[in-house]
């Protein structure tokens, strides 16, 4: 009797794990049903709160991928990071604690400015196919464009 109960519980656990691993992921989609789920973006420009416009030499070195599973990964020049994300209401964006590598990037990198301001992002909107992230205390915003499949392959970040 006890063996049958354990076998039934293991079978239910296996079915639950399989359904999460496959394409359905109902819980993650419910929390992150926004337009961001499953998308990847590269930086076009960063408009600071004091109206300075910072443009990267290569936008594919500054990317963010919003997984459908509630995870987010980023590349900020020579560093990589990950966190959790959710969008509890339309155009609202919340990140968990970030885990980042700490390499020193080359001169001219936007790394320090992006990491400092990026933690304060609280909202987003999509206009003309571009993603705008804002809500920083000093004002300003990030403008990003879709990261193509080829760009993701070249940067090695094509996975969620």
Phi and psi in degrees as GROMACS dihedral restraints (atoms count N, CA, C in turn):
[ dihedral_restraints ]
;  ai    aj    ak    al  type     phi  dphi    fc
    3     4     5     6     1   -63.9    20    10
    4     5     6     7     1   -38.3    20    10
    6     7     8     9     1   -63.2    20    10
    7     8     9    10     1   -40.8    20    10
    9    10    11    12     1   -64.5    20    10
   10    11    12    13     1   -38.8    20    10
   12    13    14    15     1   -64.8    20    10
   13    14    15    16     1   -44.9    20    10
   15    16    17    18     1   -63.7    20    10
   16    17    18    19     1   -43.5    20    10
   18    19    20    21     1   -61.6    20    10
   19    20    21    22     1   -41.7    20    10
   21    22    23    24     1   -65.4    20    10
   22    23    24    25     1   -40.6    20    10
   24    25    26    27     1   -65.7    20    10
   25    26    27    28     1   -41.1    20    10
   27    28    29    30     1   -64.7    20    10
   28    29    30    31     1   -38.7    20    10
   30    31    32    33     1   -64.1    20    10
   31    32    33    34     1   -44.3    20    10
   33    34    35    36     1   -62.5    20    10
   34    35    36    37     1   -41.0    20    10
   36    37    38    39     1   -63.1    20    10
   37    38    39    40     1   -42.7    20    10
   39    40    41    42     1   -63.1    20    10
   40    41    42    43     1   -41.6    20    10
   42    43    44    45     1   -63.4    20    10
   43    44    45    46     1   -43.3    20    10
   45    46    47    48     1   -63.2    20    10
   46    47    48    49     1   -44.0    20    10
   48    49    50    51     1   -64.2    20    10
   49    50    51    52     1   -43.2    20    10
   51    52    53    54     1   -61.2    20    10
   52    53    54    55     1   -41.1    20    10
   54    55    56    57     1   -68.6    20    10
   55    56    57    58     1   -29.0    20    10
   57    58    59    60     1   -74.3    20    10
   58    59    60    61     1   -38.9    20    10
   60    61    62    63     1   -70.8    20    10
   61    62    63    64     1   -34.7    20    10
   63    64    65    66     1   -73.9    20    10
   64    65    66    67     1  -171.2    20    10
   66    67    68    69     1   -71.9    20    10
   67    68    69    70     1   -10.6    20    10
   69    70    71    72     1   -73.6    20    10
   70    71    72    73     1   -57.2    20    10
   72    73    74    75     1    40.1    20    10
   73    74    75    76     1    59.8    20    10
   75    76    77    78     1   -62.1    20    10
   76    77    78    79     1   -37.6    20    10
   78    79    80    81     1   -67.1    20    10
   79    80    81    82     1   -46.1    20    10
   81    82    83    84     1   -63.0    20    10
   82    83    84    85     1   -41.1    20    10
   84    85    86    87     1   -66.3    20    10
   85    86    87    88     1   -35.9    20    10
   87    88    89    90     1   -65.2    20    10
   88    89    90    91     1   -40.3    20    10
   90    91    92    93     1   -75.1    20    10
   91    92    93    94     1   -35.9    20    10
   93    94    95    96     1  -120.3    20    10
   94    95    96    97     1    54.8    20    10
   96    97    98    99     1   -83.1    20    10
   97    98    99   100     1     9.8    20    10
   99   100   101   102     1   -71.2    20    10
  100   101   102   103     1   173.5    20    10
  102   103   104   105     1   -67.4    20    10
  103   104   105   106     1    -9.3    20    10
  105   106   107   108     1   -82.7    20    10
  106   107   108   109     1   -25.9    20    10
  108   109   110   111     1   -56.4    20    10
  109   110   111   112     1   125.5    20    10
  111   112   113   114     1    78.2    20    10
  112   113   114   115     1    18.4    20    10
  114   115   116   117     1  -112.4    20    10
  115   116   117   118     1   156.9    20    10
  117   118   119   120     1  -132.0    20    10
  118   119   120   121     1   142.2    20    10
  120   121   122   123     1  -138.1    20    10
  121   122   123   124     1   153.3    20    10
  123   124   125   126     1  -125.1    20    10
  124   125   126   127     1   151.1    20    10
  126   127   128   129     1   -71.2    20    10
  127   128   129   130     1   131.9    20    10
  129   130   131   132     1   -97.5    20    10
  130   131   132   133     1   -49.6    20    10
  132   133   134   135     1  -161.6    20    10
  133   134   135   136     1   162.0    20    10
  135   136   137   138     1  -125.3    20    10
  136   137   138   139     1   117.0    20    10
  138   139   140   141     1   -96.2    20    10
  139   140   141   142     1   115.0    20    10
  141   142   143   144     1   -78.0    20    10
  142   143   144   145     1   168.0    20    10
  144   145   146   147     1   -64.7    20    10
  145   146   147   148     1   -23.7    20    10
  147   148   149   150     1   -96.9    20    10
  148   149   150   151     1    24.0    20    10
  150   151   152   153     1    67.2    20    10
  151   152   153   154     1    16.8    20    10
  153   154   155   156     1   -81.3    20    10
  154   155   156   157     1   139.0    20    10
  156   157   158   159     1  -108.3    20    10
  157   158   159   160     1   120.0    20    10
  159   160   161   162     1  -107.4    20    10
  160   161   162   163     1   123.5    20    10
  162   163   164   165     1  -117.0    20    10
  163   164   165   166     1   127.1    20    10
  165   166   167   168     1   -71.4    20    10
  166   167   168   169     1   150.8    20    10
  168   169   170   171     1   -68.1    20    10
  169   170   171   172     1   -28.0    20    10
  171   172   173   174     1  -148.3    20    10
  172   173   174   175     1   105.7    20    10
  174   175   176   177     1   -60.4    20    10
  175   176   177   178     1   -25.5    20    10
  177   178   179   180     1   -72.6    20    10
  178   179   180   181     1    -6.5    20    10
  180   181   182   183     1   -87.6    20    10
  181   182   183   184     1    -3.2    20    10
  183   184   185   186     1  -131.8    20    10
  184   185   186   187     1    92.1    20    10
  186   187   188   189     1  -128.5    20    10
  187   188   189   190     1   160.4    20    10
  189   190   191   192     1  -144.7    20    10
  190   191   192   193     1   136.4    20    10
  192   193   194   195     1  -125.0    20    10
  193   194   195   196     1   122.2    20    10
  195   196   197   198     1   -96.9    20    10
  196   197   198   199     1   103.8    20    10
  198   199   200   201     1   -71.8    20    10
  199   200   201   202     1   150.4    20    10
  201   202   203   204     1   -70.5    20    10
  202   203   204   205     1   -10.8    20    10
  204   205   206   207     1   -93.7    20    10
  205   206   207   208     1     9.1    20    10
  207   208   209   210     1    87.0    20    10
  208   209   210   211     1     5.8    20    10
  210   211   212   213     1  -104.3    20    10
  211   212   213   214     1   150.3    20    10
  213   214   215   216     1  -130.2    20    10
  214   215   216   217     1   138.7    20    10
  216   217   218   219     1  -123.4    20    10
  217   218   219   220     1   152.1    20    10
  219   220   221   222     1  -143.9    20    10
  220   221   222   223     1   156.6    20    10
  222   223   224   225     1  -122.9    20    10
  223   224   225   226     1   127.0    20    10
  225   226   227   228     1  -124.9    20    10
  226   227   228   229     1    85.8    20    10
  228   229   230   231     1    60.3    20    10
  229   230   231   232     1  -109.2    20    10
  231   232   233   234     1   -91.0    20    10
  232   233   234   235     1     5.5    20    10
  234   235   236   237     1  -121.5    20    10
  235   236   237   238     1   157.2    20    10
  237   238   239   240     1  -126.3    20    10
  238   239   240   241     1   148.8    20    10
  240   241   242   243     1  -144.3    20    10
  241   242   243   244     1   165.9    20    10
  243   244   245   246     1  -150.8    20    10
  244   245   246   247     1   157.6    20    10
  246   247   248   249     1  -162.8    20    10
  247   248   249   250     1  -170.2    20    10
  249   250   251   252     1  -108.0    20    10
  250   251   252   253     1   161.0    20    10
  252   253   254   255     1  -146.9    20    10
  253   254   255   256     1   156.0    20    10
  255   256   257   258     1  -155.9    20    10
  256   257   258   259     1   158.0    20    10
  258   259   260   261     1  -129.7    20    10
  259   260   261   262     1    85.0    20    10
  261   262   263   264     1   -68.0    20    10
  262   263   264   265     1   -24.6    20    10
  264   265   266   267     1  -138.2    20    10
  265   266   267   268     1   162.1    20    10
  267   268   269   270     1   -52.2    20    10
  268   269   270   271     1   129.7    20    10
  270   271   272   273     1    65.1    20    10
  271   272   273   274     1     8.6    20    10
  273   274   275   276     1   -97.4    20    10
  274   275   276   277     1   141.0    20    10
  276   277   278   279     1  -133.7    20    10
  277   278   279   280     1   128.7    20    10
  279   280   281   282     1  -129.2    20    10
  280   281   282   283     1   131.8    20    10
  282   283   284   285     1  -110.1    20    10
  283   284   285   286     1   151.7    20    10
  285   286   287   288     1   -84.8    20    10
  286   287   288   289     1  -162.6    20    10
  288   289   290   291     1   -70.6    20    10
  289   290   291   292     1   137.4    20    10
  291   292   293   294     1   -90.0    20    10
  292   293   294   295     1   141.8    20    10
  294   295   296   297     1  -112.2    20    10
  295   296   297   298     1   119.8    20    10
  297   298   299   300     1  -130.3    20    10
  298   299   300   301     1   146.8    20    10
  300   301   302   303     1   -72.9    20    10
  301   302   303   304     1   162.4    20    10
  303   304   305   306     1  -126.3    20    10
  304   305   306   307     1    38.3    20    10
  306   307   308   309     1   -70.6    20    10
  307   308   309   310     1   151.4    20    10
  309   310   311   312     1   -86.9    20    10
  310   311   312   313     1   117.0    20    10
  312   313   314   315     1   -80.9    20    10
  313   314   315   316     1   162.0    20    10
  315   316   317   318     1   -67.8    20    10
  316   317   318   319     1   159.5    20    10
  318   319   320   321     1   -56.7    20    10
  319   320   321   322     1   144.5    20    10
  321   322   323   324     1    91.0    20    10
  322   323   324   325     1    -5.6    20    10
  324   325   326   327     1   -68.5    20    10
  325   326   327   328     1   146.9    20    10
  327   328   329   330     1   -90.3    20    10
  328   329   330   331     1     4.9    20    10
  330   331   332   333     1   -49.8    20    10
  331   332   333   334     1   -56.7    20    10
  333   334   335   336     1   -60.4    20    10
  334   335   336   337     1   -43.3    20    10
  336   337   338   339     1   -66.2    20    10
  337   338   339   340     1   -42.6    20    10
  339   340   341   342     1   -67.6    20    10
  340   341   342   343     1   -43.8    20    10
  342   343   344   345     1   -65.1    20    10
  343   344   345   346     1   -39.6    20    10
  345   346   347   348     1   -65.1    20    10
  346   347   348   349     1   -49.2    20    10
  348   349   350   351     1   -81.5    20    10
  349   350   351   352     1   -32.4    20    10
  351   352   353   354     1   -60.5    20    10
  352   353   354   355     1   -29.9    20    10
  354   355   356   357     1   -65.8    20    10
  355   356   357   358     1   -17.4    20    10
  357   358   359   360     1   -96.4    20    10
  358   359   360   361     1     1.4    20    10
  360   361   362   363     1   -62.3    20    10
  361   362   363   364     1   133.1    20    10
  363   364   365   366     1  -130.5    20    10
  364   365   366   367     1   -11.0    20    10
  366   367   368   369     1  -148.1    20    10
  367   368   369   370     1   164.5    20    10
  369   370   371   372     1  -148.3    20    10
  370   371   372   373     1   160.0    20    10
  372   373   374   375     1  -154.0    20    10
  373   374   375   376     1   155.7    20    10
  375   376   377   378     1  -115.5    20    10
  376   377   378   379     1   125.7    20    10
  378   379   380   381     1  -141.7    20    10
  379   380   381   382     1   130.1    20    10
  381   382   383   384     1    59.3    20    10
  382   383   384   385     1    30.6    20    10
  384   385   386   387     1    79.4    20    10
  385   386   387   388     1     1.1    20    10
  387   388   389   390     1  -106.8    20    10
  388   389   390   391     1   149.1    20    10
  390   391   392   393     1   -99.8    20    10
  391   392   393   394     1   131.6    20    10
  393   394   395   396     1  -117.0    20    10
  394   395   396   397     1   124.6    20    10
  396   397   398   399     1  -110.1    20    10
  397   398   399   400     1   131.8    20    10
  399   400   401   402     1  -148.7    20    10
  400   401   402   403     1  -168.2    20    10
  402   403   404   405     1   103.4    20    10
  403   404   405   406     1     8.9    20    10
  405   406   407   408     1   -72.6    20    10
  406   407   408   409     1   148.6    20    10
  408   409   410   411     1   -60.0    20    10
  409   410   411   412     1   -35.0    20    10
  411   412   413   414     1   -90.5    20    10
  412   413   414   415     1     6.0    20    10
  414   415   416   417     1    86.0    20    10
  415   416   417   418     1  -166.1    20    10
  417   418   419   420     1    87.9    20    10
  418   419   420   421     1   173.4    20    10
  420   421   422   423     1  -161.6    20    10
  421   422   423   424     1   161.6    20    10
  423   424   425   426     1  -104.8    20    10
  424   425   426   427     1   139.0    20    10
  426   427   428   429     1  -114.9    20    10
  427   428   429   430     1   126.3    20    10
  429   430   431   432     1  -127.9    20    10
  430   431   432   433     1   153.8    20    10
  432   433   434   435     1  -119.3    20    10
  433   434   435   436     1   160.0    20    10
  435   436   437   438     1   -57.2    20    10
  436   437   438   439     1   139.9    20    10
  438   439   440   441     1   -89.9    20    10
  439   440   441   442     1   118.3    20    10
  441   442   443   444     1   -71.4    20    10
  442   443   444   445     1   160.6    20    10
  444   445   446   447     1   -57.9    20    10
  445   446   447   448     1   -42.4    20    10
  447   448   449   450     1   -64.0    20    10
  448   449   450   451     1   -42.1    20    10
  450   451   452   453     1   -62.8    20    10
  451   452   453   454     1   -39.0    20    10
  453   454   455   456     1   -64.3    20    10
  454   455   456   457     1   -41.5    20    10
  456   457   458   459     1   -63.1    20    10
  457   458   459   460     1   -44.2    20    10
  459   460   461   462     1   -64.3    20    10
  460   461   462   463     1   -35.9    20    10
  462   463   464   465     1   -86.7    20    10
  463   464   465   466     1    -7.2    20    10
  465   466   467   468     1    76.0    20    10
  466   467   468   469     1    17.4    20    10
  468   469   470   471     1  -119.1    20    10
  469   470   471   472     1    35.7    20    10
  471   472   473   474     1   -83.2    20    10
  472   473   474   475     1     8.5    20    10
  474   475   476   477     1  -113.1    20    10
  475   476   477   478     1   149.6    20    10
